[in-house]
Amino acid sequence: ARSTEQLYKGVTYIKEVRTDPRDMVIHILKINVARGGIRPLVTPPDRPKSDQPYNARTTSEFAKKFKLQLAINGGGFRPWYDYKLFYFPHSGDKVSPLGTTISENFSFNASEDQELPLLMFGGTRPVEIGYIASKAEYAVSGTRLLVDNGEITEGLDSRKLAPRTTAGVDKKGQTLIIVIVDGRQSGYSKGITLKEIAQILLENGAERALELDGGGSSTLVLNRDGNPVVLNSPVHRGIPGIERPVATHIGFSIK
């Protein structure tokens, strides 16, 4: 089953429910970042000069605080752990993002991370994926490239199932394609492999795509009449419907 909804001018939301090869609920957002009136935002720092520049917050908290119409979780971060009862971070705890993060005049580089691919906004193109943050106004690091030059990256895992958040860009660098798949919820959605989600990105027009933070972090939030509503089913601490506080997020204010 597949439903399509135009949320805003230049923003389409597709929800797909599959039962083959297993139960999967797939959320696809296509955002025309080149359209005037669609403004991206990567989480601004709480402490720009600190080596832990962020206070963790859920994607809903981020969307509400910055009055955004749409938001997803961003890149990986440290420290975090999840032992169901004992977990870190809680909202407000200090965290630092992996790789490179850019938000307007703020730029943070975690020197211990090897070169990670970047999702960038407002540089040489409205949206692009690459390794050099040339003139980008906003950027967040992914963990790996899933699609490059319109082809699935070699050696992607085709066995491990997990909830995942991914982002792709079209050839022109105008459209952002977000694919989020729920997981770890039998009878609803068991999760997806990297290879499978790369295929979905490809089918939806991604010329290049990367993996963002997944697992219990995967979250998609939409503003419905002034309140953030979670469109997917995140699974923080193994509990369906619970959002994980994370370091960075990607959001859009849409007029």
Backbone bond lengths (Angstrom), bond angles and torsions (degrees), N, CA, C in turn:
res aa  C-N    CA-C-N  psi(-1)  N-CA   C-N-CA  omega(-1)  CA-C   N-CA-C  phi
1 A - - - 1.470 - - 1.522 109.23 -
2 R 1.335 115.82 137.92 1.460 120.42 -176.23 1.523 109.14 -139.19
3 S 1.323 117.23 125.48 1.464 119.76 176.81 1.520 109.21 -120.63
4 T 1.334 115.74 143.52 1.465 121.45 -179.34 1.521 109.18 -123.65
5 E 1.330 116.09 134.92 1.462 120.70 -179.29 1.521 108.78 -137.61
6 Q 1.336 116.64 130.23 1.463 118.49 173.06 1.524 107.42 -86.48
7 L 1.328 116.47 109.10 1.467 120.84 -175.95 1.521 110.78 -76.49
8 Y 1.329 115.68 -41.76 1.460 123.29 179.19 1.514 106.68 -147.16
9 K 1.330 115.75 170.11 1.456 118.98 173.19 1.530 107.95 -63.26
10 G 1.325 116.36 120.90 1.463 120.13 -178.72 1.518 114.74 88.90
11 V 1.344 117.46 3.88 1.473 120.55 179.41 1.527 110.53 -131.45
12 T 1.330 116.36 116.41 1.466 121.78 178.91 1.525 109.76 -115.81
13 Y 1.332 115.95 135.25 1.467 121.83 177.17 1.523 109.20 -115.65
14 I 1.326 115.23 123.02 1.466 121.03 178.83 1.522 107.71 -116.05
15 K 1.320 116.27 128.95 1.467 120.26 175.05 1.514 107.85 -116.07
16 E 1.323 115.07 126.13 1.455 119.77 -176.75 1.527 109.29 -123.88
17 V 1.320 116.58 128.53 1.465 121.48 177.57 1.521 107.79 -110.87
18 R 1.330 116.21 119.16 1.466 120.69 179.85 1.532 110.32 -115.85
19 T 1.327 115.08 150.94 1.464 119.66 173.72 1.524 110.88 -117.43
20 D 1.340 115.83 -5.93 1.455 121.12 -178.35 1.528 108.67 -123.98
21 P 1.331 121.77 126.99 1.473 127.25 6.00 1.530 114.10 -82.25
22 R 1.347 117.26 0.59 1.473 121.82 177.42 1.519 106.86 -164.44
23 D 1.328 116.74 174.43 1.466 119.92 175.98 1.526 110.03 -66.25
24 M 1.345 115.23 122.28 1.463 120.40 179.27 1.520 109.57 -143.37
25 V 1.327 116.08 132.86 1.462 120.46 171.92 1.528 107.35 -112.40
26 I 1.336 114.36 120.07 1.464 122.18 -172.17 1.532 109.15 -114.41
27 H 1.333 115.81 129.51 1.469 121.37 178.11 1.524 107.99 -113.70
28 I 1.326 116.76 124.15 1.465 121.21 -179.11 1.526 108.67 -122.74
29 L 1.325 116.00 128.70 1.465 121.25 175.00 1.516 108.29 -118.83
30 K 1.325 116.14 130.81 1.464 120.25 172.99 1.526 107.21 -115.15
31 I 1.326 115.11 118.89 1.461 120.61 -174.23 1.522 109.17 -121.34
32 N 1.322 116.50 120.55 1.462 120.98 177.34 1.528 108.60 -82.54
33 V 1.337 115.00 89.58 1.466 121.21 -174.84 1.528 111.14 -66.92
34 A 1.335 116.89 -20.91 1.469 121.05 -179.40 1.527 111.95 -74.33
35 R 1.328 117.47 -16.03 1.462 120.12 -178.06 1.529 110.32 -72.45
36 G 1.331 115.79 131.22 1.459 119.42 173.76 1.524 108.00 -59.31
37 G 1.316 117.24 145.05 1.466 118.59 -179.15 1.517 113.11 95.85
38 I 1.338 117.62 -10.65 1.469 120.80 174.14 1.529 107.58 -110.47
39 R 1.343 115.93 110.08 1.463 120.70 -176.21 1.523 111.21 -114.12
40 P 1.345 117.65 119.75 1.465 119.33 177.81 1.528 111.77 -77.56
41 L 1.321 115.34 157.18 1.466 121.22 173.66 1.528 109.20 -146.48
42 V 1.327 116.10 129.89 1.466 120.96 167.64 1.526 105.82 -103.35
43 T 1.317 116.99 139.58 1.463 122.76 -174.78 1.532 112.45 -44.00
44 P 1.340 117.11 121.35 1.463 119.61 175.05 1.537 109.30 -72.86
45 P 1.341 117.39 152.84 1.464 120.11 -176.48 1.527 112.16 -73.06
46 D 1.320 115.80 151.80 1.463 120.72 172.99 1.526 110.35 -87.74
47 R 1.339 116.23 -30.80 1.468 122.48 178.24 1.526 108.54 -136.71
48 P 1.339 118.00 85.41 1.467 121.40 -171.95 1.530 114.41 -55.99
49 K 1.343 117.98 -30.75 1.466 119.83 -174.36 1.536 112.94 -91.50
50 S 1.320 116.99 -5.82 1.465 120.65 -174.97 1.526 111.58 -84.23
51 D 1.348 117.09 158.29 1.466 118.84 173.01 1.533 110.44 -82.81
52 Q 1.343 116.29 -4.17 1.472 121.36 168.70 1.530 106.69 -125.22
53 P 1.345 115.73 77.59 1.470 119.39 -167.79 1.527 115.60 -73.38
54 Y 1.347 117.19 -9.63 1.463 118.96 -173.81 1.517 113.67 -116.47
55 N 1.335 115.44 147.03 1.457 122.03 162.02 1.521 106.05 -95.36
56 A 1.319 116.74 127.00 1.465 119.60 -179.06 1.524 110.19 -60.89
57 R 1.326 115.98 140.63 1.470 120.14 171.77 1.514 108.81 -148.45
58 T 1.323 115.56 156.14 1.461 119.27 177.73 1.523 109.02 -73.12
59 T 1.308 115.86 164.31 1.467 120.67 179.22 1.528 110.42 -63.66
60 S 1.328 117.18 -35.46 1.475 120.71 175.98 1.524 111.58 -64.33
61 E 1.335 116.42 -42.46 1.471 120.42 178.16 1.524 110.31 -62.14
62 F 1.321 116.34 -40.78 1.468 121.99 177.38 1.529 110.58 -61.86
63 A 1.336 116.54 -48.81 1.471 121.14 -178.33 1.528 111.05 -60.47
64 K 1.327 115.89 -40.41 1.463 120.73 -177.68 1.528 111.01 -70.83
65 K 1.328 115.82 -46.24 1.466 121.16 -177.17 1.527 111.84 -60.01
66 F 1.328 116.45 -40.17 1.465 119.68 -175.88 1.531 112.93 -103.74
67 K 1.334 115.90 12.30 1.475 122.71 174.89 1.535 112.13 52.17
68 L 1.332 115.19 54.64 1.462 120.87 -176.14 1.518 111.54 -101.85
69 Q 1.332 115.59 149.45 1.463 120.40 178.77 1.528 112.20 -81.33
70 L 1.335 115.97 -28.94 1.468 121.44 -176.97 1.511 108.91 -142.83
71 A 1.338 116.99 145.59 1.465 119.52 175.39 1.524 110.85 -156.28
72 I 1.345 115.25 147.99 1.466 121.19 172.99 1.530 107.93 -132.53
73 N 1.332 115.92 164.27 1.465 119.04 173.21 1.529 109.36 -68.73
74 G 1.328 115.98 156.96 1.463 119.58 -174.72 1.514 114.29 -105.45
75 G 1.341 115.67 -128.19 1.462 120.85 -175.63 1.519 112.59 -85.99
76 G 1.327 114.99 174.68 1.460 120.52 177.50 1.519 111.18 -68.29
77 F 1.330 116.29 167.54 1.461 120.65 -176.81 1.522 108.99 -156.05
78 R 1.332 114.64 168.09 1.459 120.45 175.45 1.518 109.16 -139.36
79 P 1.317 121.30 155.68 1.466 125.49 -10.88 1.525 111.04 -81.77
80 W 1.312 116.39 157.30 1.470 119.67 167.88 1.520 109.36 -154.20
81 Y 1.318 115.59 148.69 1.462 120.94 171.48 1.517 108.38 -152.55
82 D 1.305 115.69 160.17 1.457 119.96 -174.45 1.524 109.52 -144.07
83 Y 1.334 115.02 96.83 1.469 119.96 175.48 1.526 109.84 -111.84
84 K 1.331 116.12 39.91 1.463 123.06 179.97 1.539 111.56 63.96
85 L 1.328 118.02 -73.10 1.467 119.47 -178.93 1.522 111.52 -80.33
86 F 1.334 115.69 -39.26 1.455 120.24 -179.76 1.518 107.91 -105.01
87 Y 1.303 116.49 114.94 1.457 118.13 -179.28 1.518 109.71 -143.74
88 F 1.307 115.13 159.03 1.458 122.10 178.78 1.519 107.48 -147.07
89 P 1.308 119.11 140.11 1.466 127.21 2.06 1.528 112.86 -89.70
90 H 1.328 115.05 158.15 1.459 121.39 162.88 1.532 106.21 -90.07
91 S 1.314 117.72 166.60 1.469 120.14 176.41 1.527 109.12 -57.33
92 G 1.338 115.64 130.41 1.461 120.49 178.71 1.517 114.04 97.85
93 D 1.342 118.11 -15.26 1.465 120.43 178.16 1.533 110.71 -70.80
94 K 1.325 115.91 150.70 1.471 120.78 -176.88 1.527 111.33 -80.97
95 V 1.337 115.21 129.89 1.468 120.75 -179.04 1.526 110.34 -140.07
96 S 1.327 115.77 160.93 1.461 119.24 175.84 1.522 110.20 -128.81
97 P 1.346 116.71 138.30 1.466 120.86 -175.85 1.525 111.98 -77.61
98 L 1.315 116.23 154.08 1.464 121.57 175.45 1.530 109.74 -79.42
99 G 1.335 115.38 152.70 1.462 119.43 173.72 1.511 112.91 67.27
100 T 1.315 115.37 -136.82 1.464 122.54 -176.94 1.522 110.07 -112.40
101 T 1.323 115.89 135.98 1.464 121.22 175.81 1.520 107.96 -130.75
102 I 1.331 116.36 131.72 1.465 120.85 177.76 1.523 108.62 -127.70
103 S 1.336 115.37 130.23 1.460 120.02 174.00 1.522 107.78 -139.64
104 E 1.322 116.21 102.32 1.463 124.07 -174.15 1.524 109.96 54.63
105 N 1.353 118.00 -113.68 1.472 118.36 -176.39 1.523 113.41 -88.20
106 F 1.322 116.65 -1.46 1.466 121.34 -178.41 1.521 110.52 -93.62
107 S 1.340 114.98 131.41 1.462 118.98 176.20 1.523 108.64 -135.88
108 F 1.324 116.27 130.71 1.465 121.44 -177.86 1.521 109.22 -127.47
109 N 1.336 115.85 126.75 1.465 119.94 177.12 1.514 110.14 -120.31
110 A 1.327 116.37 120.80 1.460 120.16 175.22 1.523 107.44 -87.01
111 S 1.332 115.81 104.41 1.470 120.48 -170.94 1.528 113.01 -64.49
112 E 1.355 117.07 -21.87 1.471 118.53 -177.01 1.528 112.58 -77.70
113 D 1.334 117.65 -9.89 1.464 119.41 -178.71 1.522 110.69 -91.39
114 Q 1.331 115.08 136.44 1.457 119.10 174.74 1.529 108.15 -66.79
115 E 1.311 115.72 173.61 1.460 119.88 -177.83 1.528 111.03 -59.29
116 L 1.305 116.41 118.72 1.464 121.75 179.78 1.525 109.19 -113.42
117 P 1.332 117.62 147.58 1.468 119.08 178.30 1.525 110.99 -69.35
118 L 1.316 115.80 150.25 1.465 121.90 -176.30 1.521 111.39 -115.93
119 L 1.325 115.28 140.79 1.460 121.48 166.49 1.519 105.69 -99.32
120 M 1.351 116.34 121.33 1.467 120.51 -171.62 1.529 111.98 -126.00
121 F 1.323 114.21 147.47 1.467 120.65 177.67 1.520 109.91 -126.68
122 G 1.337 115.49 144.19 1.456 121.38 169.90 1.512 115.28 70.78
123 G 1.327 117.31 26.04 1.467 119.77 174.79 1.512 109.06 -97.32
124 T 1.335 116.40 -121.64 1.458 120.12 179.22 1.534 111.20 -72.51
125 R 1.341 116.46 -21.44 1.468 121.63 175.57 1.519 108.58 -134.12
126 P 1.340 117.69 162.35 1.470 119.02 178.56 1.535 112.87 -54.98
127 V 1.349 116.31 -41.30 1.467 120.26 176.73 1.524 108.85 -147.01
128 E 1.334 117.04 137.07 1.467 119.17 177.84 1.523 110.89 -153.75
129 I 1.328 114.26 162.51 1.461 121.41 176.94 1.520 107.32 -122.70
130 G 1.325 116.44 129.61 1.456 120.18 179.71 1.511 110.26 -169.75
131 Y 1.333 115.86 -165.27 1.464 120.04 -177.55 1.523 113.42 -111.88
132 I 1.330 117.21 -11.91 1.463 120.18 -179.20 1.523 109.01 -117.79
133 A 1.327 115.48 121.51 1.465 120.17 -175.80 1.519 110.27 -81.78
134 S 1.336 116.05 66.37 1.457 119.74 -177.02 1.521 110.70 -73.92
135 K 1.343 115.33 111.87 1.464 122.07 173.96 1.537 114.51 59.59
136 A 1.324 118.03 11.37 1.471 118.60 -177.49 1.524 110.64 -65.65
137 E 1.330 115.53 140.49 1.462 121.31 177.29 1.531 109.97 -82.94
138 Y 1.340 114.64 -34.01 1.465 121.32 178.97 1.521 109.00 -138.12
139 A 1.320 116.57 141.48 1.467 119.50 175.93 1.519 110.35 -155.52
140 V 1.318 114.92 151.04 1.457 121.43 175.28 1.530 107.19 -143.36
141 S 1.332 116.69 144.08 1.466 120.52 -178.21 1.519 111.80 -85.92
142 G 1.336 114.98 138.40 1.457 120.59 169.96 1.516 109.15 -96.00
143 T 1.325 117.09 -179.07 1.464 119.25 179.88 1.524 111.67 -92.50
144 R 1.335 117.14 -35.30 1.477 120.11 -179.29 1.525 109.73 -162.01
145 L 1.335 114.89 157.20 1.462 120.50 173.41 1.524 108.90 -76.76
146 L 1.324 116.95 136.04 1.466 121.90 177.37 1.522 111.09 -105.67
147 V 1.339 115.21 -32.91 1.470 121.62 178.59 1.520 107.39 -133.40
148 D 1.327 116.72 135.64 1.458 121.11 176.69 1.524 108.42 -140.98
149 N 1.335 115.99 132.06 1.474 120.96 -177.23 1.523 112.55 51.08
150 G 1.315 116.22 41.35 1.463 120.42 176.68 1.511 114.75 70.34
151 E 1.335 116.87 17.87 1.468 120.12 177.77 1.524 110.62 -132.58
152 I 1.335 115.47 147.68 1.459 120.25 178.23 1.525 109.47 -67.04
153 T 1.335 116.26 133.01 1.465 121.83 179.81 1.526 110.99 -60.88
154 E 1.327 115.19 142.64 1.474 121.27 178.38 1.530 111.24 -62.35
155 G 1.322 115.38 145.65 1.465 120.40 167.97 1.511 116.85 74.20
156 L 1.336 118.06 19.11 1.467 119.29 177.76 1.526 109.87 -72.25
157 D 1.325 115.74 143.91 1.464 120.80 -179.25 1.530 110.55 -64.96
158 S 1.337 115.56 133.68 1.469 118.84 -178.44 1.532 111.00 -119.01
159 R 1.352 116.25 21.83 1.464 119.07 -178.39 1.520 114.62 -125.60
160 K 1.335 116.60 -40.85 1.458 119.44 -172.62 1.532 111.59 -75.98
161 L 1.347 115.59 123.27 1.463 121.05 178.58 1.523 110.01 -94.18
162 A 1.327 116.04 136.45 1.462 120.40 177.29 1.516 109.04 -159.09
163 P 1.347 117.09 161.38 1.465 119.30 166.14 1.530 107.15 -68.78
164 R 1.331 117.61 142.88 1.464 118.93 -176.94 1.530 112.32 -142.21
165 T 1.335 114.85 148.05 1.462 122.63 170.89 1.522 107.41 -119.07
166 T 1.331 116.79 126.64 1.461 121.30 -178.73 1.526 109.97 -136.94
167 A 1.328 115.77 160.08 1.462 120.20 179.29 1.519 109.89 -142.30
168 G 1.329 115.69 137.88 1.454 121.45 177.76 1.518 110.43 -129.47
169 V 1.327 115.23 162.92 1.468 120.11 175.06 1.521 109.02 -128.49
170 D 1.331 115.44 149.59 1.465 119.46 178.14 1.531 109.64 -80.25
171 K 1.320 114.96 174.98 1.467 121.78 -175.12 1.531 112.58 -59.92
172 K 1.335 116.61 -35.27 1.463 120.27 -176.11 1.529 112.98 -81.85
173 G 1.330 117.08 -10.65 1.462 119.57 -176.93 1.511 112.15 71.30
174 Q 1.344 115.91 32.71 1.466 120.76 -179.09 1.526 112.82 -114.20
175 T 1.334 115.87 -32.47 1.462 119.93 -175.56 1.522 111.07 -110.64
176 L 1.332 115.05 129.52 1.462 121.83 173.32 1.520 107.85 -95.41
177 I 1.329 116.29 130.41 1.465 121.49 179.79 1.527 107.26 -114.90
178 I 1.318 116.65 110.46 1.466 121.10 179.90 1.521 108.42 -101.37
179 V 1.325 116.94 130.22 1.464 120.59 174.28 1.530 108.14 -124.75
180 I 1.328 115.25 120.21 1.467 122.03 177.46 1.518 107.78 -121.87
181 V 1.324 116.33 129.93 1.465 120.46 179.13 1.519 108.70 -121.97
182 D 1.328 116.01 129.98 1.459 120.66 177.16 1.518 110.58 -74.89
183 G 1.326 116.71 157.51 1.456 120.00 -179.15 1.514 112.98 -157.12
184 R 1.335 114.78 176.61 1.468 123.03 177.64 1.521 113.09 60.93
185 Q 1.353 116.38 27.89 1.461 120.68 179.87 1.522 108.21 -135.40
186 S 1.336 115.79 91.85 1.463 118.67 -174.95 1.526 109.99 -68.03
187 G 1.326 115.43 143.90 1.458 120.92 -175.09 1.520 112.44 85.59
188 Y 1.349 116.68 -11.45 1.469 120.63 177.55 1.530 109.22 -124.36
189 S 1.333 116.69 -65.02 1.463 120.36 -179.77 1.523 109.33 -156.73
190 K 1.324 115.48 119.08 1.474 119.58 -174.07 1.520 113.47 -86.75
191 G 1.335 116.97 -16.88 1.461 119.71 -178.30 1.515 111.31 116.00
192 I 1.337 114.85 -179.32 1.459 120.43 -172.80 1.525 109.44 -144.18
193 T 1.335 116.62 152.61 1.468 120.28 176.16 1.527 109.51 -86.60
194 L 1.327 115.50 163.56 1.468 120.09 177.78 1.523 111.09 -61.08
195 K 1.328 115.88 -41.31 1.463 119.91 -178.20 1.532 111.00 -64.26
196 E 1.335 116.27 -41.63 1.470 120.35 -179.88 1.527 111.61 -65.51
197 I 1.326 116.93 -42.20 1.468 118.85 -177.14 1.530 110.22 -71.36
198 A 1.340 116.80 -31.05 1.472 120.71 174.70 1.528 110.07 -61.52
199 Q 1.327 115.91 -40.50 1.466 121.48 178.31 1.533 111.30 -62.11
200 I 1.337 116.83 -41.42 1.473 121.05 179.11 1.529 110.37 -65.44
201 L 1.324 116.91 -41.20 1.470 120.86 177.38 1.524 110.74 -60.23
202 L 1.323 115.23 -44.47 1.458 122.13 178.57 1.528 111.15 -60.01
203 E 1.325 116.06 -47.39 1.471 121.63 -179.33 1.524 112.03 -62.85
204 N 1.334 116.65 -23.52 1.457 120.12 -178.44 1.523 113.18 -101.17
205 G 1.339 115.65 17.79 1.464 119.64 169.56 1.512 116.62 97.05
206 A 1.347 118.07 11.68 1.467 119.23 179.91 1.524 111.18 -77.84
207 E 1.319 115.48 125.86 1.465 122.40 174.29 1.535 109.12 -86.56
208 R 1.342 114.45 -34.07 1.465 122.75 175.26 1.517 107.25 -139.15
209 A 1.328 116.89 146.06 1.466 119.22 178.74 1.514 110.10 -152.67
210 L 1.330 115.73 152.83 1.458 120.77 177.07 1.518 110.79 -135.22
211 E 1.331 113.13 163.62 1.460 120.72 176.57 1.521 108.29 -93.46
212 L 1.329 116.97 132.36 1.465 121.73 172.54 1.531 107.73 -98.17
213 D 1.326 117.58 -166.74 1.464 120.06 -179.62 1.527 109.11 -68.89
214 G 1.336 117.30 134.12 1.467 120.45 -176.33 1.512 112.58 -120.32
215 G 1.322 116.46 -148.81 1.462 121.17 -178.73 1.518 110.98 60.76
216 G 1.329 116.18 -135.13 1.467 121.35 -178.54 1.517 114.25 -67.49
217 S 1.355 116.85 -7.99 1.473 120.31 179.56 1.529 112.78 -83.01
218 S 1.345 117.09 -24.10 1.473 120.62 -171.40 1.528 112.58 -60.57
219 T 1.328 115.82 115.78 1.470 120.96 -175.98 1.524 110.69 -146.48
220 L 1.325 115.06 140.83 1.464 122.55 176.41 1.523 108.51 -129.74
221 V 1.334 115.69 121.63 1.468 121.04 -175.49 1.525 110.26 -122.04
222 L 1.318 115.01 136.24 1.463 122.25 176.93 1.518 108.72 -124.07
223 N 1.337 115.85 138.92 1.458 119.83 175.69 1.528 108.72 -83.13
224 R 1.320 115.97 115.08 1.469 120.12 175.27 1.522 107.70 -113.15
225 D 1.335 116.60 109.78 1.472 122.04 178.86 1.526 112.97 54.11
226 G 1.328 115.56 45.46 1.461 119.14 173.94 1.513 115.42 88.63
227 N 1.327 117.84 -8.99 1.464 119.79 178.73 1.517 111.57 -116.53
228 P 1.350 116.89 136.16 1.459 118.54 176.71 1.529 111.20 -70.48
229 V 1.324 115.75 128.72 1.463 121.71 178.47 1.527 107.61 -119.25
230 V 1.327 116.64 131.09 1.464 120.69 178.60 1.527 108.84 -82.46
231 L 1.339 116.12 119.37 1.470 120.35 -176.17 1.523 112.98 -84.21
232 N 1.336 116.33 -27.23 1.466 118.23 -179.83 1.529 109.61 -99.61
233 S 1.312 117.39 -167.20 1.464 120.81 177.26 1.526 109.20 -124.26
234 P 1.354 116.16 84.97 1.465 118.84 -179.10 1.530 110.35 -65.57
235 V 1.339 116.36 161.32 1.464 118.06 -171.56 1.537 110.83 -136.47
236 H 1.339 115.69 49.45 1.463 122.21 177.83 1.531 110.03 -63.24
237 R 1.347 116.42 137.25 1.475 122.79 -179.35 1.528 112.12 57.33
238 G 1.346 115.47 25.06 1.464 119.60 178.19 1.514 113.72 74.91
239 I 1.348 116.96 7.31 1.465 120.38 -177.40 1.527 109.52 -107.25
240 P 1.348 118.36 115.69 1.467 120.32 179.10 1.532 111.65 -59.72
241 G 1.340 115.13 136.94 1.462 120.14 176.42 1.515 114.53 90.72
242 I 1.338 117.44 -2.85 1.466 120.56 179.28 1.531 109.35 -99.19
243 E 1.351 116.00 129.63 1.468 120.77 -179.93 1.526 111.69 -87.22
244 R 1.313 116.43 141.28 1.469 121.09 175.42 1.530 109.94 -90.67
245 P 1.320 117.97 133.44 1.465 119.75 170.57 1.537 108.73 -69.98
246 V 1.332 116.77 131.11 1.465 121.79 -176.88 1.531 109.90 -130.26
247 A 1.331 116.39 171.45 1.472 120.20 -176.67 1.526 112.00 -77.90
248 T 1.341 115.90 -55.18 1.469 118.99 -174.57 1.521 111.71 -120.95
249 H 1.311 113.98 156.67 1.462 121.99 -178.66 1.526 107.11 -142.42
250 I 1.323 115.55 163.30 1.464 121.53 174.20 1.521 106.23 -122.90
251 G 1.324 116.28 126.64 1.462 118.88 -178.05 1.518 111.43 -136.09
252 F 1.323 114.73 170.06 1.467 120.82 -179.77 1.517 110.40 -137.45
253 S 1.332 114.95 131.24 1.459 118.03 167.17 1.524 105.74 -99.06
254 I 1.322 115.18 130.41 1.463 120.90 -171.64 1.518 109.70 -125.97
255 K 1.327 114.91 125.49 1.472 119.39 179.36 1.509 109.66 -112.35
